[in-house]
Amino acid sequence: MKPWLRLRRGAGQPIAADVSAASVRGMPHKQVLRPASPLFIWISLSAALAVDLLPWGRSLFVPDFLALVLVFWSVHQPRRVGMAAAFLFGLLMDVHDGALFGEHALAYTLLSYGAIALHRRILWFPVPSQSLYVFPLLLLSALASVIVRRWASGAWPDWWSYPAQSVVGALLWPLVTWLLLLPQRRPVNRDQTRPI
């Protein structure tokens, strides 16, 4: 038995040998995931775009689903979904909303950049705590959109709805994470005849 596994931190009492080193350090056990399918990534982004295209209006409790999915894939697969994809989907949202061309593209590009820059730090925390990092990212994206609208039109848009949508998006982060990681989880009942 390794010496650092024999003693509990600070207590000086021996611990059981079957306890893993990760649980001794306080880190939760992480499940090994399958690689993300590129087809599933793009289908989920297209589905989030389709949900955003529904006639919600500027409802207070409806977050930007495309922004949530972009943050998720920018955090979990930064080499497959990057700022170019965020820019492309932002242009599609600009065309749909009839907004200033490039408004959503700028907001989503900033969102993707922030998510990629923080992706290692975000993944270190458990999923509910990741919401504390996702909220400022969503708020930054909404703030960029408000600033562009203010600069272009000279009037303040409904700025009070953007923080509420960011809060709802951060509260939905655990659900979005669970749904988008579902196809990557390995089955619990493993085949005993498999060598690995």
N, CA and C atoms as an extended XYZ file, in Angstrom:
588
Properties=species:S:1:pos:R:3:atomname:S:1:resname:S:1:resid:I:1 pbc="F F F"
N         0.843       -1.175        0.000 N   MET     1
C         0.000        0.000        0.000 CA  MET     1
C         0.890        1.241        0.000 C   MET     1
N         0.491        2.235       -0.746 N   LYS     2
C         1.286        3.454       -0.848 CA  LYS     2
C         1.157        4.264        0.431 C   LYS     2
N         2.230        4.954        0.844 N   PRO     3
C         2.195        5.645        2.132 CA  PRO     3
C         1.153        6.748        2.210 C   PRO     3
N         0.858        7.412        1.102 N   TRP     4
C        -0.104        8.512        1.181 CA  TRP     4
C        -1.540        8.000        1.256 C   TRP     4
N        -1.768        6.706        1.002 N   LEU     5
C        -3.099        6.145        1.148 CA  LEU     5
C        -3.342        5.583        2.543 C   LEU     5
N        -2.283        5.410        3.323 N   ARG     6
C        -2.439        4.795        4.646 CA  ARG     6
C        -3.092        5.720        5.662 C   ARG     6
N        -2.765        6.973        5.593 N   LEU     7
C        -3.253        7.893        6.616 CA  LEU     7
C        -4.254        8.869        6.025 C   LEU     7
N        -5.308        9.076        6.751 N   ARG     8
C        -6.280       10.087        6.365 CA  ARG     8
C        -5.669       11.447        6.658 C   ARG     8
N        -5.972       12.405        5.813 N   ARG     9
C        -5.388       13.726        5.942 CA  ARG     9
C        -5.734       14.345        7.297 C   ARG     9
N        -4.750       14.591        8.120 N   GLY    10
C        -4.918       15.285        9.389 CA  GLY    10
C        -5.389       14.406       10.532 C   GLY    10
N        -6.017       13.251       10.264 N   ALA    11
C        -6.574       12.452       11.350 CA  ALA    11
C        -5.565       11.444       11.886 C   ALA    11
N        -4.679       10.942       11.028 N   GLY    12
C        -3.693        9.992       11.472 CA  GLY    12
C        -4.231        8.589       11.631 C   GLY    12
N        -5.445        8.298       11.145 N   GLN    13
C        -6.024        6.969       11.260 CA  GLN    13
C        -5.940        6.271        9.913 C   GLN    13
N        -5.683        4.972        9.930 N   PRO    14
C        -5.618        4.254        8.656 CA  PRO    14
C        -6.983        4.213        7.984 C   PRO    14
N        -6.963        4.163        6.655 N   ILE    15
C        -8.200        4.073        5.895 CA  ILE    15
C        -8.196        2.756        5.144 C   ILE    15
N        -9.340        2.401        4.609 N   ALA    16
C        -9.470        1.126        3.907 CA  ALA    16
C        -8.635        1.134        2.639 C   ALA    16
N        -8.147       -0.047        2.264 N   ALA    17
C        -7.280       -0.151        1.099 CA  ALA    17
C        -8.038       -0.008       -0.206 C   ALA    17
N        -9.373       -0.229       -0.199 N   ASP    18
C       -10.115       -0.160       -1.447 CA  ASP    18
C       -10.537        1.261       -1.822 C   ASP    18
N       -10.184        2.235       -1.016 N   VAL    19
C       -10.513        3.625       -1.314 CA  VAL    19
C        -9.544        4.139       -2.371 C   VAL    19
N       -10.079        4.745       -3.414 N   SER    20
C        -9.209        5.230       -4.493 CA  SER    20
C        -8.521        6.518       -4.085 C   SER    20
N        -7.439        6.821       -4.777 N   ALA    21
C        -6.679        8.041       -4.481 CA  ALA    21
C        -7.489        9.284       -4.794 C   ALA    21
N        -8.373        9.202       -5.799 N   ALA    22
C        -9.179       10.374       -6.164 CA  ALA    22
C       -10.146       10.743       -5.049 C   ALA    22
N       -10.750        9.741       -4.387 N   SER    23
C       -11.679       10.066       -3.316 CA  SER    23
C       -10.943       10.553       -2.077 C   SER    23
N        -9.695       10.149       -1.885 N   VAL    24
C        -8.920       10.638       -0.750 CA  VAL    24
C        -8.635       12.121       -0.921 C   VAL    24
N        -8.340       12.518       -2.133 N   ARG    25
C        -8.048       13.926       -2.397 CA  ARG    25
C        -9.297       14.776       -2.427 C   ARG    25
N       -10.464       14.163       -2.392 N   GLY    26
C       -11.699       14.925       -2.393 CA  GLY    26
C       -12.295       15.106       -3.771 C   GLY    26
N       -11.688       14.521       -4.795 N   MET    27
C       -12.202       14.655       -6.150 CA  MET    27
C       -13.256       13.574       -6.389 C   MET    27
N       -14.372       13.918       -7.017 N   PRO    28
C       -15.386       12.902       -7.291 CA  PRO    28
C       -14.931       11.960       -8.400 C   PRO    28
N       -15.492       10.770       -8.395 N   HIS    29
C       -15.191        9.799       -9.438 CA  HIS    29
C       -15.841       10.263      -10.739 C   HIS    29
N       -15.083       10.267      -11.824 N   LYS    30
C       -15.621       10.687      -13.107 CA  LYS    30
C       -15.773        9.475      -14.010 C   LYS    30
N       -16.885        9.433      -14.701 N   GLN    31
C       -17.163        8.347      -15.607 CA  GLN    31
C       -16.433        8.586      -16.923 C   GLN    31
N       -15.893        7.538      -17.499 N   VAL    32
C       -15.226        7.635      -18.780 CA  VAL    32
C       -16.297        7.714      -19.861 C   VAL    32
N       -16.186        8.715      -20.725 N   LEU    33
C       -17.179        8.933      -21.766 CA  LEU    33
C       -16.664        8.461      -23.117 C   LEU    33
N       -17.579        8.101      -23.984 N   ARG    34
C       -17.223        7.802      -25.362 CA  ARG    34
C       -16.883        9.106      -26.073 C   ARG    34
N       -16.160        9.029      -27.186 N   PRO    35
C       -15.906       10.253      -27.960 CA  PRO    35
C       -17.211       10.825      -28.513 C   PRO    35
N       -17.266       12.129      -28.601 N   ALA    36
C       -18.467       12.788      -29.118 CA  ALA    36
C       -18.522       12.628      -30.630 C   ALA    36
N       -19.672       12.247      -31.114 N   SER    37
C       -19.871       12.093      -32.551 CA  SER    37
C       -20.027       13.474      -33.193 C   SER    37
N       -19.280       13.764      -34.248 N   PRO    38
C       -19.451       15.057      -34.922 CA  PRO    38
C       -20.872       15.247      -35.449 C   PRO    38
N       -21.490       14.169      -35.877 N   LEU    39
C       -22.875       14.261      -36.348 CA  LEU    39
C       -23.803       14.690      -35.216 C   LEU    39
N       -23.622       14.113      -34.029 N   PHE    40
C       -24.457       14.500      -32.890 CA  PHE    40
C       -24.213       15.953      -32.485 C   PHE    40
N       -22.969       16.402      -32.558 N   ILE    41
C       -22.657       17.792      -32.214 CA  ILE    41
C       -23.429       18.739      -33.114 C   ILE    41
N       -23.371       18.512      -34.421 N   TRP    42
C       -24.029       19.430      -35.355 CA  TRP    42
C       -25.538       19.285      -35.331 C   TRP    42
N       -26.037       18.087      -35.045 N   ILE    43
C       -27.492       17.928      -34.895 CA  ILE    43
C       -27.979       18.679      -33.668 C   ILE    43
N       -27.225       18.617      -32.566 N   SER    44
C       -27.646       19.326      -31.351 CA  SER    44
C       -27.585       20.841      -31.555 C   SER    44
N       -26.579       21.325      -32.275 N   LEU    45
C       -26.521       22.762      -32.563 CA  LEU    45
C       -27.672       23.187      -33.466 C   LEU    45
N       -27.992       22.366      -34.461 N   SER    46
C       -29.116       22.684      -35.354 CA  SER    46
C       -30.447       22.626      -34.610 C   SER    46
N       -30.586       21.667      -33.690 N   ALA    47
C       -31.815       21.579      -32.895 CA  ALA    47
C       -31.958       22.796      -31.977 C   ALA    47
N       -30.850       23.246      -31.395 N   ALA    48
C       -30.906       24.449      -30.549 CA  ALA    48
C       -31.267       25.676      -31.376 C   ALA    48
N       -30.754       25.755      -32.598 N   LEU    49
C       -31.135       26.853      -33.496 CA  LEU    49
C       -32.617       26.786      -33.813 C   LEU    49
N       -33.134       25.570      -34.055 N   ALA    50
C       -34.558       25.412      -34.347 CA  ALA    50
C       -35.427       25.815      -33.156 C   ALA    50
N       -34.977       25.496      -31.935 N   VAL    51
C       -35.737       25.908      -30.744 CA  VAL    51
C       -35.710       27.422      -30.597 C   VAL    51
N       -34.583       28.036      -30.922 N   ASP    52
C       -34.518       29.503      -30.861 CA  ASP    52
C       -35.358       30.163      -31.943 C   ASP    52
N       -35.628       29.460      -33.022 N   LEU    53
C       -36.436       30.028      -34.099 CA  LEU    53
C       -37.929       29.976      -33.804 C   LEU    53
N       -38.310       29.258      -32.750 N   LEU    54
C       -39.727       29.222      -32.366 CA  LEU    54
C       -40.191       30.619      -31.957 C   LEU    54
N       -41.458       30.922      -32.146 N   PRO    55
C       -41.934       32.292      -31.848 CA  PRO    55
C       -42.135       32.551      -30.357 C   PRO    55
N       -41.030       32.597      -29.612 N   TRP    56
C       -41.098       32.884      -28.176 CA  TRP    56
C       -41.340       34.356      -27.923 C   TRP    56
N       -40.857       35.214      -28.789 N   GLY    57
C       -40.854       36.635      -28.515 CA  GLY    57
C       -39.707       36.942      -27.566 C   GLY    57
N       -39.805       38.008      -26.871 N   ARG    58
C       -38.785       38.354      -25.874 CA  ARG    58
C       -39.282       37.962      -24.490 C   ARG    58
N       -39.572       36.695      -24.327 N   SER    59
C       -40.064       36.199      -23.055 CA  SER    59
C       -38.943       36.238      -22.018 C   SER    59
N       -39.324       36.549      -20.811 N   LEU    60
C       -38.346       36.739      -19.747 CA  LEU    60
C       -37.675       35.435      -19.324 C   LEU    60
N       -38.398       34.332      -19.359 N   PHE    61
C       -37.866       33.085      -18.827 CA  PHE    61
C       -37.463       32.078      -19.903 C   PHE    61
N       -37.235       32.546      -21.108 N   VAL    62
C       -36.770       31.675      -22.188 CA  VAL    62
C       -35.330       32.069      -22.513 C   VAL    62
N       -34.380       31.203      -22.182 N   PRO    63
C       -32.979       31.551      -22.444 CA  PRO    63
C       -32.635       31.350      -23.919 C   PRO    63
N       -31.461       31.746      -24.281 N   ASP    64
C       -30.946       31.539      -25.624 CA  ASP    64
C       -30.374       30.119      -25.672 C   ASP    64
N       -31.154       29.182      -26.197 N   PHE    65
C       -30.752       27.773      -26.208 CA  PHE    65
C       -29.527       27.539      -27.084 C   PHE    65
N       -29.434       28.272      -28.173 N   LEU    66
C       -28.269       28.118      -29.038 CA  LEU    66
C       -27.001       28.548      -28.313 C   LEU    66
N       -27.091       29.605      -27.522 N   ALA    67
C       -25.930       30.050      -26.740 CA  ALA    67
C       -25.532       28.991      -25.716 C   ALA    67
N       -26.514       28.363      -25.073 N   LEU    68
C       -26.211       27.309      -24.098 CA  LEU    68
C       -25.510       26.122      -24.746 C   LEU    68
N       -26.000       25.699      -25.905 N   VAL    69
C       -25.399       24.549      -26.577 CA  VAL    69
C       -24.023       24.925      -27.120 C   VAL    69
N       -23.867       26.157      -27.598 N   LEU    70
C       -22.545       26.605      -28.051 CA  LEU    70
C       -21.542       26.618      -26.904 C   LEU    70
N       -21.967       27.075      -25.738 N   VAL    71
C       -21.074       27.063      -24.579 CA  VAL    71
C       -20.714       25.626      -24.217 C   VAL    71
N       -21.704       24.745      -24.222 N   PHE    72
C       -21.441       23.352      -23.865 CA  PHE    72
C       -20.400       22.736      -24.790 C   PHE    72
N       -20.606       22.862      -26.100 N   TRP    73
C       -19.664       22.219      -27.023 CA  TRP    73
C       -18.337       22.955      -27.084 C   TRP    73
N       -18.324       24.248      -26.824 N   SER    74
C       -17.044       24.963      -26.764 CA  SER    74
C       -16.236       24.545      -25.542 C   SER    74
N       -16.913       24.168      -24.479 N   VAL    75
C       -16.227       23.699      -23.278 CA  VAL    75
C       -15.779       22.244      -23.439 C   VAL    75
N       -16.664       21.399      -23.955 N   HIS    76
C       -16.372       19.970      -24.013 CA  HIS    76
C       -15.615       19.546      -25.270 C   HIS    76
N       -15.804       20.232      -26.366 N   GLN    77
C       -15.128       19.888      -27.627 CA  GLN    77
C       -14.600       21.161      -28.290 C   GLN    77
N       -13.608       21.834      -27.700 N   PRO    78
C       -13.177       23.127      -28.258 CA  PRO    78
C       -12.502       23.016      -29.625 C   PRO    78
N       -12.027       21.836      -29.990 N   ARG    79
C       -11.394       21.694      -31.309 CA  ARG    79
C       -12.415       21.453      -32.414 C   ARG    79
N       -13.585       20.994      -32.053 N   ARG    80
C       -14.611       20.728      -33.064 CA  ARG    80
C       -15.593       21.867      -33.234 C   ARG    80
N       -15.924       22.532      -32.154 N   VAL    81
C       -16.855       23.656      -32.210 CA  VAL    81
C       -16.114       24.862      -31.664 C   VAL    81
N       -15.827       25.791      -32.533 N   GLY    82
C       -15.050       26.952      -32.122 CA  GLY    82
C       -15.754       28.242      -32.473 C   GLY    82
N       -14.946       29.263      -32.621 N   MET    83
C       -15.491       30.591      -32.885 CA  MET    83
C       -16.081       30.705      -34.290 C   MET    83
N       -15.569       29.936      -35.241 N   ALA    84
C       -16.121       29.993      -36.600 CA  ALA    84
C       -17.549       29.462      -36.621 C   ALA    84
N       -17.799       28.364      -35.920 N   ALA    85
C       -19.162       27.833      -35.837 CA  ALA    85
C       -20.075       28.815      -35.112 C   ALA    85
N       -19.567       29.431      -34.049 N   ALA    86
C       -20.366       30.416      -33.315 CA  ALA    86
C       -20.699       31.608      -34.210 C   ALA    86
N       -19.742       32.053      -35.007 N   PHE    87
C       -19.975       33.167      -35.922 CA  PHE    87
C       -21.027       32.798      -36.966 C   PHE    87
N       -20.935       31.587      -37.512 N   LEU    88
C       -21.895       31.135      -38.522 CA  LEU    88
C       -23.303       31.065      -37.944 C   LEU    88
N       -23.447       30.465      -36.771 N   PHE    89
C       -24.774       30.391      -36.164 CA  PHE    89
C       -25.273       31.770      -35.741 C   PHE    89
N       -24.362       32.665      -35.387 N   GLY    90
C       -24.766       34.038      -35.074 CA  GLY    90
C       -25.318       34.757      -36.289 C   GLY    90
N       -24.705       34.541      -37.441 N   LEU    91
C       -25.235       35.144      -38.671 CA  LEU    91
C       -26.619       34.584      -39.004 C   LEU    91
N       -26.820       33.288      -38.783 N   LEU    92
C       -28.146       32.702      -39.015 CA  LEU    92
C       -29.187       33.302      -38.075 C   LEU    92
N       -28.813       33.542      -36.826 N   MET    93
C       -29.749       34.181      -35.881 CA  MET    93
C       -30.027       35.631      -36.263 C   MET    93
N       -29.004       36.322      -36.792 N   ASP    94
C       -29.223       37.698      -37.244 CA  ASP    94
C       -30.221       37.751      -38.394 C   ASP    94
N       -30.100       36.811      -39.318 N   VAL    95
C       -31.031       36.761      -40.447 CA  VAL    95
C       -32.442       36.477      -39.949 C   VAL    95
N       -32.563       35.573      -38.997 N   HIS    96
C       -33.894       35.237      -38.481 CA  HIS    96
C       -34.516       36.403      -37.712 C   HIS    96
N       -33.748       37.025      -36.828 N   ASP    97
C       -34.301       38.100      -35.995 CA  ASP    97
C       -34.472       39.412      -36.739 C   ASP    97
N       -33.840       39.542      -37.877 N   GLY    98
C       -33.890       40.826      -38.580 CA  GLY    98
C       -33.087       41.878      -37.843 C   GLY    98
N       -32.126       41.442      -37.062 N   ALA    99
C       -31.296       42.354      -36.272 CA  ALA    99
C       -30.174       42.903      -37.153 C   ALA    99
N       -29.420       43.785      -36.580 N   LEU   100
C       -28.251       44.314      -37.275 CA  LEU   100
C       -27.341       43.144      -37.633 C   LEU   100
N       -26.950       43.071      -38.889 N   PHE   101
C       -26.178       41.920      -39.358 CA  PHE   101
C       -24.837       41.882      -38.650 C   PHE   101
N       -24.599       40.846      -37.886 N   GLY   102
C       -23.370       40.680      -37.128 CA  GLY   102
C       -23.550       40.839      -35.632 C   GLY   102
N       -24.740       41.234      -35.195 N   GLU   103
C       -24.982       41.430      -33.754 CA  GLU   103
C       -24.855       40.120      -32.987 C   GLU   103
N       -25.620       39.116      -33.384 N   HIS   104
C       -25.523       37.812      -32.722 CA  HIS   104
C       -24.203       37.133      -33.039 C   HIS   104
N       -23.683       37.387      -34.222 N   ALA   105
C       -22.393       36.782      -34.588 CA  ALA   105
C       -21.296       37.258      -33.642 C   ALA   105
N       -21.278       38.554      -33.337 N   LEU   106
C       -20.301       39.073      -32.375 CA  LEU   106
C       -20.534       38.503      -30.992 C   LEU   106
N       -21.795       38.464      -30.567 N   ALA   107
C       -22.114       37.968      -29.222 CA  ALA   107
C       -21.730       36.501      -29.075 C   ALA   107
N       -22.055       35.674      -30.072 N   TYR   108
C       -21.735       34.249      -29.987 CA  TYR   108
C       -20.239       33.994      -30.117 C   TYR   108
N       -19.557       34.822      -30.894 N   THR   109
C       -18.105       34.665      -31.005 CA  THR   109
C       -17.428       34.985      -29.681 C   THR   109
N       -17.857       36.053      -29.009 N   LEU   110
C       -17.319       36.364      -27.679 CA  LEU   110
C       -17.643       35.250      -26.682 C   LEU   110
N       -18.846       34.715      -26.785 N   LEU   111
C       -19.262       33.623      -25.911 CA  LEU   111
C       -18.386       32.394      -26.119 C   LEU   111
N       -18.150       32.049      -27.371 N   SER   112
C       -17.329       30.882      -27.673 CA  SER   112
C       -15.876       31.101      -27.252 C   SER   112
N       -15.363       32.301      -27.463 N   TYR   113
C       -13.990       32.603      -27.041 CA  TYR   113
C       -13.837       32.456      -25.528 C   TYR   113
N       -14.788       33.010      -24.772 N   GLY   114
C       -14.729       32.888      -23.315 CA  GLY   114
C       -14.834       31.453      -22.845 C   GLY   114
N       -15.704       30.671      -23.494 N   ALA   115
C       -15.865       29.270      -23.109 CA  ALA   115
C       -14.608       28.461      -23.424 C   ALA   115
N       -13.997       28.735      -24.575 N   ILE   116
C       -12.777       28.006      -24.933 CA  ILE   116
C       -11.632       28.412      -24.008 C   ILE   116
N       -11.558       29.683      -23.672 N   ALA   117
C       -10.484       30.149      -22.791 CA  ALA   117
C       -10.611       29.555      -21.388 C   ALA   117
N       -11.826       29.307      -20.942 N   LEU   118
C       -12.051       28.803      -19.581 CA  LEU   118
C       -12.404       27.322      -19.534 C   LEU   118
N       -12.309       26.600      -20.657 N   HIS   119
C       -12.858       25.250      -20.676 CA  HIS   119
C       -12.159       24.298      -19.711 C   HIS   119
N       -10.870       24.416      -19.514 N   ARG   120
C       -10.199       23.513      -18.560 CA  ARG   120
C       -10.602       23.832      -17.123 C   ARG   120
N       -10.754       25.087      -16.817 N   ARG   121
C       -11.160       25.484      -15.471 CA  ARG   121
C       -12.611       25.086      -15.199 C   ARG   121
N       -13.474       25.256      -16.193 N   ILE   122
C       -14.885       24.913      -16.007 CA  ILE   122
C       -15.049       23.412      -15.772 C   ILE   122
N       -14.320       22.604      -16.525 N   LEU   123
C       -14.460       21.150      -16.397 CA  LEU   123
C       -13.908       20.612      -15.079 C   LEU   123
N       -13.125       21.391      -14.383 N   TRP   124
C       -12.573       20.962      -13.100 CA  TRP   124
C       -13.658       20.856      -12.037 C   TRP   124
N       -14.705       21.658      -12.158 N   PHE   125
C       -15.749       21.727      -11.140 CA  PHE   125
C       -16.882       20.758      -11.456 C   PHE   125
N       -17.665       20.391      -10.425 N   PRO   126
C       -18.861       19.582      -10.692 CA  PRO   126
C       -19.884       20.395      -11.488 C   PRO   126
N       -20.819       19.706      -12.106 N   VAL   127
C       -21.747       20.344      -13.042 CA  VAL   127
C       -22.558       21.480      -12.411 C   VAL   127
N       -23.118       21.345      -11.201 N   PRO   128
C       -23.857       22.486      -10.651 CA  PRO   128
C       -22.968       23.723      -10.426 C   PRO   128
N       -21.717       23.515      -10.062 N   SER   129
C       -20.818       24.653       -9.858 CA  SER   129
C       -20.369       25.278      -11.176 C   SER   129
N       -20.451       24.524      -12.257 N   GLN   130
C       -20.096       25.078      -13.558 CA  GLN   130
C       -21.035       26.202      -13.963 C   GLN   130
N       -22.241       26.189      -13.414 N   SER   131
C       -23.212       27.246      -13.712 CA  SER   131
C       -22.699       28.617      -13.314 C   SER   131
N       -21.845       28.660      -12.292 N   LEU   132
C       -21.285       29.942      -11.865 CA  LEU   132
C       -20.325       30.513      -12.895 C   LEU   132
N       -19.759       29.674      -13.734 N   TYR   133
C       -18.916       30.150      -14.832 CA  TYR   133
C       -19.742       30.417      -16.089 C   TYR   133
N       -20.809       29.667      -16.275 N   VAL   134
C       -21.635       29.828      -17.465 CA  VAL   134
C       -22.436       31.125      -17.396 C   VAL   134
N       -22.903       31.497      -16.212 N   PHE   135
C       -23.698       32.725      -16.075 CA  PHE   135
C       -22.954       33.969      -16.578 C   PHE   135
N       -21.699       34.235      -16.169 N   PRO   136
C       -21.032       35.420      -16.710 CA  PRO   136
C       -20.798       35.351      -18.220 C   PRO   136
N       -20.587       34.151      -18.740 N   LEU   137
C       -20.414       34.020      -20.191 CA  LEU   137
C       -21.695       34.400      -20.925 C   LEU   137
N       -22.836       33.896      -20.448 N   LEU   138
C       -24.113       34.243      -21.068 CA  LEU   138
C       -24.423       35.726      -20.902 C   LEU   138
N       -24.070       36.270      -19.749 N   LEU   139
C       -24.305       37.692      -19.509 CA  LEU   139
C       -23.432       38.555      -20.404 C   LEU   139
N       -22.189       38.150      -20.627 N   LEU   140
C       -21.299       38.878      -21.531 CA  LEU   140
C       -21.843       38.869      -22.956 C   LEU   140
N       -22.356       37.735      -23.377 N   SER   141
C       -22.951       37.640      -24.704 CA  SER   141
C       -24.163       38.571      -24.836 C   SER   141
N       -25.021       38.569      -23.826 N   ALA   142
C       -26.197       39.440      -23.851 CA  ALA   142
C       -25.797       40.912      -23.789 C   ALA   142
N       -24.774       41.218      -23.005 N   LEU   143
C       -24.304       42.603      -22.904 CA  LEU   143
C       -23.728       43.095      -24.233 C   LEU   143
N       -23.014       42.218      -24.941 N   ALA   144
C       -22.484       42.592      -26.257 CA  ALA   144
C       -23.623       42.896      -27.220 C   ALA   144
N       -24.681       42.116      -27.156 N   SER   145
C       -25.842       42.350      -28.014 CA  SER   145
C       -26.530       43.672      -27.667 C   SER   145
N       -26.652       43.965      -26.378 N   VAL   146
C       -27.270       45.225      -25.950 CA  VAL   146
C       -26.421       46.417      -26.394 C   VAL   146
N       -25.114       46.320      -26.274 N   ILE   147
C       -24.234       47.422      -26.661 CA  ILE   147
C       -24.315       47.676      -28.165 C   ILE   147
N       -24.358       46.613      -28.957 N   VAL   148
C       -24.474       46.786      -30.414 CA  VAL   148
C       -25.807       47.424      -30.767 C   VAL   148
N       -26.884       46.985      -30.130 N   ARG   149
C       -28.201       47.598      -30.400 CA  ARG   149
C       -28.241       49.054      -29.963 C   ARG   149
N       -27.626       49.366      -28.841 N   ARG   150
C       -27.585       50.752      -28.356 CA  ARG   150
C       -26.777       51.629      -29.307 C   ARG   150
N       -25.668       51.109      -29.778 N   TRP   151
C       -24.801       51.868      -30.676 CA  TRP   151
C       -25.474       52.085      -32.031 C   TRP   151
N       -26.180       51.074      -32.524 N   ALA   152
C       -26.783       51.168      -33.851 CA  ALA   152
C       -28.072       51.985      -33.857 C   ALA   152
N       -28.906       51.807      -32.834 N   SER   153
C       -30.214       52.472      -32.858 CA  SER   153
C       -30.283       53.719      -31.987 C   SER   153
N       -29.422       53.826      -31.008 N   GLY   154
C       -29.449       54.983      -30.121 CA  GLY   154
C       -30.439       54.848      -28.979 C   GLY   154
N       -31.214       53.774      -28.954 N   ALA   155
C       -32.192       53.568      -27.875 CA  ALA   155
C       -31.801       52.325      -27.088 C   ALA   155
N       -32.164       52.340      -25.808 N   TRP   156
C       -31.880       51.173      -24.974 CA  TRP   156
C       -32.911       50.097      -25.252 C   TRP   156
N       -32.474       48.906      -25.636 N   PRO   157
C       -33.445       47.802      -25.769 CA  PRO   157
C       -33.871       47.326      -24.384 C   PRO   157
N       -34.708       46.329      -24.353 N   ASP   158
C       -35.192       45.815      -23.070 CA  ASP   158
C       -34.049       45.118      -22.331 C   ASP   158
N       -33.175       45.920      -21.759 N   TRP   159
C       -31.940       45.412      -21.133 CA  TRP   159
C       -32.226       44.577      -19.906 C   TRP   159
N       -33.327       44.765      -19.255 N   TRP   160
C       -33.618       44.043      -18.025 CA  TRP   160
C       -33.925       42.567      -18.277 C   TRP   160
N       -34.320       42.215      -19.514 N   SER   161
C       -34.638       40.807      -19.773 CA  SER   161
C       -33.383       39.962      -19.974 C   SER   161
N       -32.273       40.589      -20.386 N   TYR   162
C       -31.065       39.817      -20.662 CA  TYR   162
C       -30.443       39.193      -19.408 C   TYR   162
N       -30.334       39.897      -18.291 N   PRO   163
C       -29.821       39.208      -17.087 CA  PRO   163
C       -30.736       38.074      -16.628 C   PRO   163
N       -32.042       38.263      -16.771 N   ALA   164
C       -32.971       37.192      -16.372 CA  ALA   164
C       -32.800       35.975      -17.275 C   ALA   164
N       -32.619       36.186      -18.574 N   GLN   165
C       -32.409       35.066      -19.487 CA  GLN   165
C       -31.076       34.371      -19.191 C   GLN   165
N       -30.078       35.142      -18.781 N   SER   166
C       -28.786       34.538      -18.429 CA  SER   166
C       -28.897       33.703      -17.161 C   SER   166
N       -29.668       34.171      -16.199 N   VAL   167
C       -29.871       33.402      -14.960 CA  VAL   167
C       -30.602       32.101      -15.262 C   VAL   167
N       -31.644       32.175      -16.092 N   VAL   168
C       -32.386       30.959      -16.443 CA  VAL   168
C       -31.491       29.994      -17.225 C   VAL   168
N       -30.662       30.534      -18.105 N   GLY   169
C       -29.722       29.687      -18.843 CA  GLY   169
C       -28.730       29.002      -17.925 C   GLY   169
N       -28.219       29.737      -16.928 N   ALA   170
C       -27.285       29.129      -15.973 CA  ALA   170
C       -27.986       28.081      -15.114 C   ALA   170
N       -29.252       28.297      -14.783 N   LEU   171
C       -29.991       27.296      -14.010 CA  LEU   171
C       -30.289       26.047      -14.839 C   LEU   171
N       -30.408       26.203      -16.156 N   LEU   172
C       -30.648       25.060      -17.028 CA  LEU   172
C       -29.363       24.325      -17.414 C   LEU   172
N       -28.211       24.861      -17.035 N   TRP   173
C       -26.938       24.256      -17.426 CA  TRP   173
C       -26.810       22.789      -17.006 C   TRP   173
N       -27.166       22.395      -15.773 N   PRO   174
C       -27.056       20.964      -15.428 CA  PRO   174
C       -27.928       20.064      -16.305 C   PRO   174
N       -29.124       20.526      -16.642 N   LEU   175
C       -30.003       19.741      -17.503 CA  LEU   175
C       -29.431       19.627      -18.918 C   LEU   175
N       -28.925       20.729      -19.452 N   VAL   176
C       -28.325       20.712      -20.791 CA  VAL   176
C       -27.103       19.802      -20.810 C   VAL   176
N       -26.284       19.868      -19.759 N   THR   177
C       -25.106       19.009      -19.681 CA  THR   177
C       -25.505       17.545      -19.630 C   THR   177
N       -26.496       17.224      -18.827 N   TRP   178
C       -26.942       15.843      -18.729 CA  TRP   178
C       -27.472       15.333      -20.064 C   TRP   178
N       -28.284       16.153      -20.756 N   LEU   179
C       -28.860       15.738      -22.028 CA  LEU   179
C       -27.807       15.551      -23.115 C   LEU   179
N       -26.846       16.467      -23.186 N   LEU   180
C       -25.867       16.394      -24.267 CA  LEU   180
C       -24.763       15.373      -24.003 C   LEU   180
N       -24.568       14.985      -22.755 N   LEU   181
C       -23.593       13.931      -22.457 CA  LEU   181
C       -24.222       12.540      -22.470 C   LEU   181
N       -25.534       12.469      -22.561 N   LEU   182
C       -26.235       11.181      -22.510 CA  LEU   182
C       -25.778       10.204      -23.590 C   LEU   182
N       -25.606       10.608      -24.857 N   PRO   183
C       -25.153        9.628      -25.857 CA  PRO   183
C       -23.702        9.179      -25.660 C   PRO   183
N       -22.925        9.912      -24.895 N   GLN   184
C       -21.520        9.565      -24.702 CA  GLN   184
C       -21.287        8.650      -23.512 C   GLN   184
N       -22.269        8.489      -22.661 N   ARG   185
C       -22.082        7.658      -21.470 CA  ARG   185
C       -22.033        6.184      -21.856 C   ARG   185
N       -21.148        5.485      -21.195 N   ARG   186
C       -21.048        4.045      -21.435 CA  ARG   186
C       -22.183        3.341      -20.705 C   ARG   186
N       -22.625        2.212      -21.207 N   PRO   187
C       -23.700        1.493      -20.513 CA  PRO   187
C       -23.232        0.995      -19.152 C   PRO   187
N       -24.154        0.986      -18.197 N   VAL   188
C       -23.824        0.552      -16.850 CA  VAL   188
C       -23.580       -0.953      -16.829 C   VAL   188
N       -24.388       -1.722      -17.535 N   ASN   189
C       -24.226       -3.174      -17.601 CA  ASN   189
C       -23.218       -3.495      -18.699 C   ASN   189
N       -21.997       -3.673      -18.300 N   ARG   190
C       -20.953       -3.945      -19.265 CA  ARG   190
C       -20.927       -5.421      -19.618 C   ARG   190
N       -20.526       -5.699      -20.830 N   ASP   191
C       -20.385       -7.072      -21.290 CA  ASP   191
C       -19.141       -7.676      -20.641 C   ASP   191
N       -19.293       -8.796      -19.949 N   GLN   192
C       -18.184       -9.400      -19.230 CA  GLN   192
C       -17.196      -10.096      -20.151 C   GLN   192
N       -17.580      -10.329      -21.391 N   THR   193
C       -16.675      -11.010      -22.323 CA  THR   193
C       -15.768      -10.039      -23.060 C   THR   193
N       -16.005       -8.753      -22.900 N   ARG   194
C       -15.140       -7.766      -23.551 CA  ARG   194
C       -13.816       -7.693      -22.836 C   ARG   194
N       -12.708       -7.560      -23.568 N   PRO   195
C       -11.399       -7.522      -22.909 CA  PRO   195
C       -11.122       -6.210      -22.195 C   PRO   195
N       -11.780       -5.150      -22.588 N   ILE   196
C       -11.511       -3.844      -21.955 CA  ILE   196
C       -12.732       -3.397      -21.209 C   ILE   196
